[in-house]
Amino acid sequence: MINNKDLKISEMIELSYKLWEKNKEKWSPMEPEYGKDFILYMIEEVGEVIEIIKKKSEEEIMNDNVIRERFIEELGDVLMYFIDVLNRFDISAEEFSEKYIEKYRTNLGRDFEKQHKDF
């Protein structure tokens, strides 16, 4: 059973695949050569998130329910396309999680101020 209060990466991958399965006659195949298209779609959705941030204040995003819901919906679109990329490149939840934690641990030990002092 899918927990709609706190989705796991594995659940999102499963949902993405089920949605594709339902629409596979109309949608591009679940193959790596289509992955770049979904990265571009994801970037387009990031642009929609940025548009809301630019046109609305942080206060509106935090306090106006209509704006907040639209903002979260667009973030959901970004995440859906991200998950579609994982599926098209056959990246499992375990594989992604392992690399994510590795990167997290690397970043814990980084001195960002020192590393980017010349910027």
DSSP file (Angstrom, degrees, kcal/mol; ACC not computed):
  #  RESIDUE AA STRUCTURE BP1 BP2  ACC     N-H-->O    O-->H-N    N-H-->O    O-->H-N    TCO  KAPPA ALPHA  PHI   PSI    X-CA   Y-CA   Z-CA
    1    1 A M              0   0    0      0, 0.0     2,-0.4     0, 0.0     0, 0.0   0.000 360.0 360.0 360.0 133.3    0.0    0.0    0.0
    2    2 A I        -     0   0    0      9,-0.1     2,-0.8     1,-0.0     5,-0.1  -0.642 360.0-139.1 -81.5 129.6    1.3    3.4   -1.0
    3    3 A N    >   -     0   0    0     -2,-0.4     3,-0.8     3,-0.2     5,-0.1  -0.804  12.3-167.0 -89.0 108.6    1.6    5.9    1.8
    4    4 A N  T 3  S+     0   0    0     -2,-0.8     3,-0.2     1,-0.2    -1,-0.1   0.393  82.5  62.7 -80.0   6.5    0.4    9.3    0.4
    5    5 A K  T 3  S+     0   0    0      1,-0.2    -1,-0.2     0, 0.0     2,-0.1   0.660 122.1   9.3 -99.0 -21.6    1.8   11.1    3.4
    6    6 A D  S <  S-     0   0    0     -3,-0.8    -1,-0.2     2,-0.0    -3,-0.2  -0.549  78.3-157.5-161.0  85.6    5.5   10.2    2.9
    7    7 A L        -     0   0    0     -3,-0.2     2,-0.2    -2,-0.1    -3,-0.1  -0.378   9.7-138.3 -70.8 142.2    6.3    8.5   -0.4
    8    8 A K     >  -     0   0    0      1,-0.1     4,-2.3    -2,-0.1     5,-0.2  -0.628  24.4-114.6 -89.8 157.2    9.5    6.4   -0.7
    9    9 A I  H  > S+     0   0    0     -2,-0.2     4,-2.6     1,-0.2     5,-0.2   0.916 118.7  54.7 -57.2 -43.3   11.6    6.6   -3.8
   10   10 A S  H  > S+     0   0    0      1,-0.2     4,-2.0     2,-0.2    -1,-0.2   0.871 107.9  49.3 -60.5 -36.8   10.7    3.0   -4.6
   11   11 A E  H  > S+     0   0    0      2,-0.2     4,-2.7     1,-0.2    -1,-0.2   0.897 110.1  50.3 -69.1 -40.3    7.0    3.9   -4.4
   12   12 A M  H  X S+     0   0    0     -4,-2.3     4,-2.6     2,-0.2    -2,-0.2   0.905 110.1  50.5 -64.7 -40.2    7.4    6.9   -6.7
   13   13 A I  H  X S+     0   0    0     -4,-2.6     4,-2.2     2,-0.2    -1,-0.2   0.921 111.8  48.4 -61.7 -43.6    9.3    4.7   -9.2
   14   14 A E  H  X S+     0   0    0     -4,-2.0     4,-2.3    -5,-0.2    -2,-0.2   0.920 112.2  47.9 -63.3 -44.9    6.5    2.1   -9.1
   15   15 A L  H  X S+     0   0    0     -4,-2.7     4,-2.4     2,-0.2    -2,-0.2   0.909 110.8  51.7 -63.0 -42.5    3.8    4.8   -9.6
   16   16 A S  H  X S+     0   0    0     -4,-2.6     4,-2.3     1,-0.2    -1,-0.2   0.919 111.2  47.3 -59.6 -44.6    5.7    6.3  -12.5
   17   17 A Y  H  X S+     0   0    0     -4,-2.2     4,-2.9     2,-0.2    -1,-0.2   0.893 110.4  51.8 -66.6 -39.4    5.9    3.0  -14.2
   18   18 A K  H  X S+     0   0    0     -4,-2.3     4,-2.0     2,-0.2    -1,-0.2   0.904 110.2  49.1 -62.9 -41.5    2.2    2.2  -13.6
   19   19 A L  H  X S+     0   0    0     -4,-2.4     4,-1.3     2,-0.2    -2,-0.2   0.912 113.0  47.1 -64.2 -42.2    1.3    5.6  -15.1
   20   20 A W  H  X S+     0   0    0     -4,-2.3     4,-0.9     1,-0.2     3,-0.5   0.929 108.6  55.1 -64.0 -43.9    3.5    4.8  -18.1
   21   21 A E  H >< S+     0   0    0     -4,-2.9     3,-0.6     1,-0.3    -2,-0.2   0.892 108.0  49.5 -56.0 -41.2    2.1    1.3  -18.4
   22   22 A K  H 3< S+     0   0    0     -4,-2.0    -1,-0.3     1,-0.2    -2,-0.2   0.816 124.2  29.9 -66.6 -31.0   -1.4    2.8  -18.7
   23   23 A N  H >X S+     0   0    0     -4,-1.3     4,-2.1    -3,-0.5     3,-2.1   0.218  80.0 119.2-114.3  12.8   -0.3    5.3  -21.4
   24   24 A K  T << S+     0   0    0     -4,-0.9    -1,-0.1    -3,-0.6    -3,-0.1   0.713  70.5  61.8 -61.7 -22.0    2.5    3.4  -23.1
   25   25 A E  T 34 S+     0   0    0     -4,-0.2    -1,-0.3    -3,-0.2    -2,-0.1   0.792 117.3  30.0 -71.3 -25.9    0.7    3.4  -26.5
   26   26 A K  T <4 S+     0   0    0     -3,-2.1    -2,-0.2     2,-0.1     2,-0.2   0.678 113.2  69.9-103.8 -23.8    0.8    7.3  -26.5
   27   27 A W  S  < S-     0   0    0     -4,-2.1     3,-0.1    -7,-0.2    -7,-0.0  -0.525  91.3 -89.5 -98.6 162.0    4.0    7.9  -24.5
   28   28 A S        -     0   0    0     -2,-0.2    -1,-0.1     1,-0.1    -2,-0.1  -0.310  56.5 -87.7 -66.6 152.8    7.6    7.4  -25.4
   29   29 A P        -     0   0    0      0, 0.0     2,-2.1     0, 0.0    -1,-0.1  -0.134  36.0-108.0 -60.5 157.1    9.1    4.0  -24.6
   30   30 A M  S    S+     0   0    0     -3,-0.1    60,-0.0     3,-0.1    -6,-0.0  -0.490  78.2 126.8 -84.2  67.3   10.7    3.4  -21.2
   31   31 A E  S >  S-     0   0    0     -2,-2.1     3,-1.8     1,-0.1     4,-0.3  -0.905  72.3-114.6-129.0 152.5   14.2    3.4  -22.8
   32   32 A P  G >> S+     0   0    0      0, 0.0     3,-1.9     0, 0.0     4,-0.5   0.818 108.7  67.7 -57.5 -34.2   17.4    5.3  -22.0
   33   33 A E  G 34 S+     0   0    0      1,-0.3     4,-0.2     2,-0.2     3,-0.1   0.672 101.2  49.7 -65.7 -12.5   17.4    7.2  -25.3
   34   34 A Y  G <> S+     0   0    0     -3,-1.8     4,-1.4    54,-0.1     3,-0.4   0.469  85.6  91.0 -98.1  -4.5   14.3    9.0  -24.2
   35   35 A G  H <> S+     0   0    0     -3,-1.9     4,-1.7    -4,-0.3     3,-0.2   0.883  80.8  56.0 -58.5 -41.4   15.8   10.0  -20.8
   36   36 A K  H  X S+     0   0    0     -4,-0.5     4,-2.1     1,-0.2    -1,-0.2   0.864 102.7  56.7 -62.9 -34.2   17.2   13.3  -22.1
   37   37 A D  H  > S+     0   0    0     -3,-0.4     4,-2.3     1,-0.2    -1,-0.2   0.910 107.5  48.1 -60.9 -40.8   13.7   14.3  -23.2
   38   38 A F  H  X S+     0   0    0     -4,-1.4     4,-2.1     2,-0.2    -1,-0.2   0.792 107.2  55.2 -74.7 -26.5   12.5   13.8  -19.6
   39   39 A I  H  X S+     0   0    0     -4,-1.7     4,-2.2     2,-0.2    -1,-0.2   0.908 109.5  48.2 -65.8 -41.5   15.4   15.8  -18.2
   40   40 A L  H  X S+     0   0    0     -4,-2.1     4,-2.2     2,-0.2    -2,-0.2   0.901 110.5  50.4 -65.1 -40.8   14.3   18.7  -20.5
   41   41 A Y  H  X S+     0   0    0     -4,-2.3     4,-2.0     1,-0.2    -1,-0.2   0.901 109.7  52.1 -62.1 -39.5   10.7   18.3  -19.4
   42   42 A M  H  X S+     0   0    0     -4,-2.1     4,-2.2     1,-0.2    -2,-0.2   0.914 108.3  50.2 -62.1 -43.4   11.9   18.5  -15.8
   43   43 A I  H  X S+     0   0    0     -4,-2.2     4,-2.1     1,-0.2    -1,-0.2   0.890 107.5  54.6 -63.0 -38.7   13.9   21.6  -16.5
   44   44 A E  H  X S+     0   0    0     -4,-2.2     4,-1.4     1,-0.2    -1,-0.2   0.911 108.8  48.1 -59.6 -42.0   10.8   23.1  -18.1
   45   45 A E  H  X S+     0   0    0     -4,-2.0     4,-1.9     2,-0.2    -2,-0.2   0.863 106.6  56.1 -67.7 -35.8    8.9   22.4  -14.9
   46   46 A V  H  X S+     0   0    0     -4,-2.2     4,-2.7     1,-0.2    -1,-0.2   0.904 104.1  55.7 -59.8 -39.5   11.7   23.9  -12.8
   47   47 A G  H  X S+     0   0    0     -4,-2.1     4,-2.3     1,-0.2    -1,-0.2   0.878 105.1  51.2 -59.4 -38.3   11.1   27.1  -14.9
   48   48 A E  H  X S+     0   0    0     -4,-1.4     4,-1.7     2,-0.2    -1,-0.2   0.869 109.3  50.4 -67.6 -35.8    7.5   27.0  -13.9
   49   49 A V  H  X S+     0   0    0     -4,-1.9     4,-2.1     2,-0.2    -2,-0.2   0.933 111.3  48.6 -63.4 -45.6    8.5   26.8  -10.2
   50   50 A I  H  X S+     0   0    0     -4,-2.7     4,-2.9     1,-0.2    -2,-0.2   0.882 106.5  57.3 -62.2 -39.2   10.9   29.8  -10.8
   51   51 A E  H  X S+     0   0    0     -4,-2.3     4,-2.5     1,-0.2     5,-0.2   0.909 107.0  48.0 -59.3 -42.8    8.1   31.7  -12.4
   52   52 A I  H  X S+     0   0    0     -4,-1.7     4,-2.3     2,-0.2    -1,-0.2   0.927 112.1  49.5 -63.8 -44.0    5.9   31.4   -9.3
   53   53 A I  H  < S+     0   0    0     -4,-2.1    -2,-0.2     1,-0.2    -1,-0.2   0.911 114.2  45.8 -61.0 -42.6    8.9   32.5   -7.1
   54   54 A K  H  < S+     0   0    0     -4,-2.9    -2,-0.2     1,-0.2    -1,-0.2   0.891 119.4  38.9 -67.9 -40.2    9.5   35.5   -9.3
   55   55 A K  H  < S+     0   0    0     -4,-2.5     2,-0.3    -5,-0.2    -2,-0.2   0.728 119.1  45.3 -86.3 -22.9    5.9   36.6   -9.6
   56   56 A K  S  < S-     0   0    0     -4,-2.3     2,-0.1    -5,-0.2     0, 0.0  -0.868  84.9-115.2-120.3 153.4    4.8   35.9   -6.1
   57   57 A S     >  -     0   0    0     -2,-0.3     4,-2.2     1,-0.1     5,-0.2  -0.418  26.2-113.1 -82.8 161.9    6.6   36.7   -2.8
   58   58 A E  H  > S+     0   0    0      1,-0.2     4,-2.2     2,-0.2     5,-0.2   0.872 120.0  58.5 -59.0 -35.6    7.9   34.1   -0.4
   59   59 A E  H  > S+     0   0    0      1,-0.2     4,-2.2     2,-0.2     5,-0.3   0.908 105.6  47.8 -61.6 -42.0    5.2   35.3    2.0
   60   60 A E  H  > S+     0   0    0      2,-0.2     4,-2.8     1,-0.2     8,-0.4   0.909 110.8  51.0 -66.1 -40.9    2.5   34.4   -0.6
   61   61 A I  H  < S+     0   0    0     -4,-2.2    -1,-0.2     1,-0.2    -2,-0.2   0.881 117.1  41.1 -62.6 -36.5    4.0   31.0   -1.2
   62   62 A M  H  < S+     0   0    0     -4,-2.2    -2,-0.2    -5,-0.2    -1,-0.2   0.794 130.6  22.8 -80.4 -28.8    4.0   30.4    2.6
   63   63 A N  H  < S+     0   0    0     -4,-2.2     2,-0.8    -5,-0.2    -3,-0.2   0.643 100.0  80.4-119.8 -18.4    0.6   31.9    3.4
   64   64 A D     X  -     0   0    0     -4,-2.8     4,-3.0    -5,-0.3     5,-0.2  -0.840  62.2-156.4 -96.7 112.2   -1.7   32.0    0.4
   65   65 A N  H  > S+     0   0    0     -2,-0.8     4,-2.5     1,-0.2     5,-0.2   0.845  90.1  51.1 -59.2 -37.9   -3.1   28.5    0.1
   66   66 A V  H  > S+     0   0    0      2,-0.2     4,-2.0     1,-0.2    -1,-0.2   0.940 115.0  41.7 -66.6 -46.9   -3.9   28.8   -3.7
   67   67 A I  H  > S+     0   0    0      2,-0.2     4,-2.6     1,-0.2    -2,-0.2   0.914 114.9  51.8 -65.9 -42.8   -0.4   30.0   -4.5
   68   68 A R  H  X S+     0   0    0     -4,-3.0     4,-2.7    -8,-0.4     5,-0.2   0.921 109.2  49.5 -60.8 -44.7    1.2   27.4   -2.2
   69   69 A E  H  X S+     0   0    0     -4,-2.5     4,-2.5    -5,-0.2    -1,-0.2   0.909 112.1  48.0 -62.5 -41.4   -0.8   24.6   -3.7
   70   70 A R  H  X S+     0   0    0     -4,-2.0     4,-2.3     2,-0.2    -2,-0.2   0.914 111.8  50.5 -63.9 -42.3    0.2   25.6   -7.3
   71   71 A F  H  X S+     0   0    0     -4,-2.6     4,-2.0     2,-0.2    -2,-0.2   0.930 113.0  44.9 -60.0 -48.1    3.9   25.9   -6.1
   72   72 A I  H  X S+     0   0    0     -4,-2.7     4,-2.3     1,-0.2    -1,-0.2   0.885 110.4  55.5 -65.9 -38.8    3.8   22.4   -4.6
   73   73 A E  H  X S+     0   0    0     -4,-2.5     4,-1.9    -5,-0.2    -1,-0.2   0.915 108.4  47.7 -59.5 -43.6    2.1   21.0   -7.7
   74   74 A E  H  X S+     0   0    0     -4,-2.3     4,-2.0     2,-0.2    -1,-0.2   0.882 110.0  51.9 -67.0 -37.5    4.8   22.4   -9.9
   75   75 A L  H  X S+     0   0    0     -4,-2.0     4,-2.3     1,-0.2    -1,-0.2   0.882 107.5  54.1 -63.1 -36.7    7.5   20.9   -7.6
   76   76 A G  H  X S+     0   0    0     -4,-2.3     4,-2.5     2,-0.2    -2,-0.2   0.888 105.4  52.5 -62.6 -39.4    5.6   17.6   -7.9
   77   77 A D  H  X S+     0   0    0     -4,-1.9     4,-2.2     2,-0.2     5,-0.2   0.909 107.9  51.7 -62.1 -41.6    5.8   17.9  -11.7
   78   78 A V  H  X S+     0   0    0     -4,-2.0     4,-2.1     1,-0.2    -2,-0.2   0.944 112.4  45.7 -58.4 -48.1    9.6   18.3  -11.4
   79   79 A L  H  X S+     0   0    0     -4,-2.3     4,-2.6     1,-0.2    -2,-0.2   0.868 108.9  55.6 -66.0 -37.2    9.8   15.3   -9.2
   80   80 A M  H  X S+     0   0    0     -4,-2.5     4,-2.1     1,-0.2    -1,-0.2   0.922 110.2  45.1 -62.4 -43.4    7.6   13.2  -11.5
   81   81 A Y  H  X S+     0   0    0     -4,-2.2     4,-1.9     2,-0.2    -1,-0.2   0.879 110.7  54.6 -68.4 -35.8    9.9   13.9  -14.4
   82   82 A F  H  X S+     0   0    0     -4,-2.1     4,-2.0    -5,-0.2    -2,-0.2   0.935 109.4  47.2 -59.5 -45.8   12.9   13.2  -12.3
   83   83 A I  H  X S+     0   0    0     -4,-2.6     4,-2.5     1,-0.2    -2,-0.2   0.874 107.5  56.7 -64.8 -37.2   11.5    9.8  -11.4
   84   84 A D  H  X S+     0   0    0     -4,-2.1     4,-2.4     2,-0.2    -1,-0.2   0.873 105.5  52.2 -60.4 -36.0   10.7    9.2  -15.1
   85   85 A V  H  X S+     0   0    0     -4,-1.9     4,-1.9     2,-0.2    -2,-0.2   0.932 107.5  51.1 -64.9 -45.6   14.4    9.8  -15.8
   86   86 A L  H  <>S+     0   0    0     -4,-2.0     5,-3.0     1,-0.2    -2,-0.2   0.929 112.2  47.6 -56.3 -45.2   15.3    7.2  -13.2
   87   87 A N  H ><5S+     0   0    0     -4,-2.5     3,-1.4     1,-0.2    -1,-0.2   0.911 109.4  51.8 -63.7 -42.6   12.9    4.7  -14.8
   88   88 A R  H 3<5S+     0   0    0     -4,-2.4    -1,-0.2     1,-0.3    -2,-0.2   0.805 114.9  42.2 -68.7 -27.1   14.2    5.3  -18.3
   89   89 A F  T 3<5S-     0   0    0     -4,-1.9    -1,-0.3    -5,-0.2    -2,-0.2   0.275 112.5-121.5 -98.6  10.3   17.8    4.7  -17.2
   90   90 A D  T < 5 +     0   0    0     -3,-1.4     2,-0.6     1,-0.2    -3,-0.2   0.890  52.1 163.7  52.2  46.9   16.7    1.7  -15.1
   91   91 A I      < -     0   0    0     -5,-3.0    -1,-0.2    -6,-0.2    -2,-0.1  -0.862  28.2-141.5 -96.6 119.0   18.1    3.2  -11.9
   92   92 A S     >  -     0   0    0     -2,-0.6     4,-2.6     1,-0.1     5,-0.2  -0.291  20.7-113.2 -77.2 163.3   16.6    1.5   -8.9
   93   93 A A  H  > S+     0   0    0      1,-0.2     4,-2.7     2,-0.2     5,-0.2   0.883 119.4  51.1 -60.3 -39.1   15.6    3.2   -5.6
   94   94 A E  H  > S+     0   0    0      2,-0.2     4,-2.5     1,-0.2    -1,-0.2   0.925 110.2  47.6 -66.0 -45.0   18.4    1.3   -3.9
   95   95 A E  H  > S+     0   0    0      2,-0.2     4,-1.9     1,-0.2    -2,-0.2   0.927 116.0  44.4 -62.6 -45.5   21.1    2.4   -6.5
   96   96 A F  H  X S+     0   0    0     -4,-2.6     4,-2.6     1,-0.2    -2,-0.2   0.929 113.0  51.0 -64.7 -45.0   19.9    6.0   -6.3
   97   97 A S  H  X S+     0   0    0     -4,-2.7     4,-2.6    -5,-0.2     5,-0.2   0.900 108.4  52.4 -60.6 -41.7   19.7    6.0   -2.5
   98   98 A E  H  X S+     0   0    0     -4,-2.5     4,-2.1     1,-0.2    -1,-0.2   0.934 113.1  43.2 -60.5 -47.0   23.2    4.6   -2.2
   99   99 A K  H  X S+     0   0    0     -4,-1.9     4,-2.4     2,-0.2    -2,-0.2   0.866 112.1  54.5 -68.0 -36.0   24.7    7.4   -4.4
  100  100 A Y  H  X S+     0   0    0     -4,-2.6     4,-2.5     2,-0.2    -2,-0.2   0.936 109.9  46.0 -62.3 -46.7   22.6   10.0   -2.7
  101  101 A I  H  X S+     0   0    0     -4,-2.6     4,-2.6     2,-0.2    -2,-0.2   0.885 110.8  53.8 -65.5 -38.9   23.9    9.1    0.7
  102  102 A E  H  X S+     0   0    0     -4,-2.1     4,-2.2    -5,-0.2    -1,-0.2   0.939 111.6  45.0 -58.1 -46.7   27.5    8.9   -0.6
  103  103 A K  H  X S+     0   0    0     -4,-2.4     4,-2.7     2,-0.2    -2,-0.2   0.894 111.0  53.9 -66.0 -39.8   27.1   12.5   -2.0
  104  104 A Y  H  X S+     0   0    0     -4,-2.5     4,-1.9     1,-0.2    -1,-0.2   0.931 109.7  47.3 -57.7 -47.3   25.5   13.6    1.3
  105  105 A R  H  X S+     0   0    0     -4,-2.6     4,-1.1     2,-0.2    -2,-0.2   0.886 111.2  51.4 -65.2 -38.7   28.5   12.2    3.3
  106  106 A T  H >< S+     0   0    0     -4,-2.2     3,-0.7     1,-0.2     4,-0.4   0.933 110.3  49.3 -60.4 -46.0   30.9   13.9    0.9
  107  107 A N  H >< S+     0   0    0     -4,-2.7     3,-1.0     1,-0.2    -2,-0.2   0.814 101.5  63.2 -66.5 -30.2   29.1   17.2    1.3
  108  108 A L  H 3< S+     0   0    0     -4,-1.9    -1,-0.2     1,-0.2    -2,-0.2   0.857 107.8  43.6 -60.1 -33.8   29.2   16.9    5.1
  109  109 A G  T << S+     0   0    0     -4,-1.1    -1,-0.2    -3,-0.7     2,-0.2   0.449  94.7 103.4 -92.0  -0.4   33.0   17.0    4.9
  110  110 A R    <   -     0   0    0     -3,-1.0     2,-0.8    -4,-0.4     3,-0.1  -0.557  63.1-143.9 -86.3 147.2   33.2   19.9    2.4
  111  111 A D     >  -     0   0    0     -2,-0.2     4,-2.7     1,-0.2     5,-0.2  -0.850  20.4-177.9-105.0  92.5   34.1   23.4    3.3
  112  112 A F  H  > S+     0   0    0     -2,-0.8     4,-1.9     1,-0.2    -1,-0.2   0.862  78.1  53.6 -63.8 -37.9   31.9   25.3    0.8
  113  113 A E  H  4 S+     0   0    0      2,-0.2    -1,-0.2     1,-0.2    -2,-0.1   0.940 113.7  42.0 -62.8 -46.3   33.1   28.7    1.8
  114  114 A K  H >4 S+     0   0    0      1,-0.2     3,-1.1     2,-0.2    -2,-0.2   0.915 114.4  51.7 -65.9 -42.8   36.7   27.8    1.3
  115  115 A Q  H 3< S+     0   0    0     -4,-2.7     3,-0.2     1,-0.2    -1,-0.2   0.814 120.1  33.6 -65.5 -31.0   36.0   25.9   -1.9
  116  116 A H  T >< S+     0   0    0     -4,-1.9     3,-1.7    -5,-0.2    -1,-0.2   0.033  78.1 120.1-115.0  26.2   34.0   28.8   -3.5
  117  117 A K  T <  S+     0   0    0     -3,-1.1    -1,-0.2     1,-0.3    -2,-0.1   0.771  73.7  55.7 -63.6 -25.7   35.9   31.7   -2.0
  118  118 A D  T 3         0   0    0     -3,-0.2    -1,-0.3     1,-0.2    -2,-0.1   0.438 360.0 360.0 -88.5   1.4   36.9   33.0   -5.5
  119  119 A F    <         0   0    0     -3,-1.7    -1,-0.2     0, 0.0    -2,-0.1   0.454 360.0 360.0 -93.2 360.0   33.3   33.2   -6.7
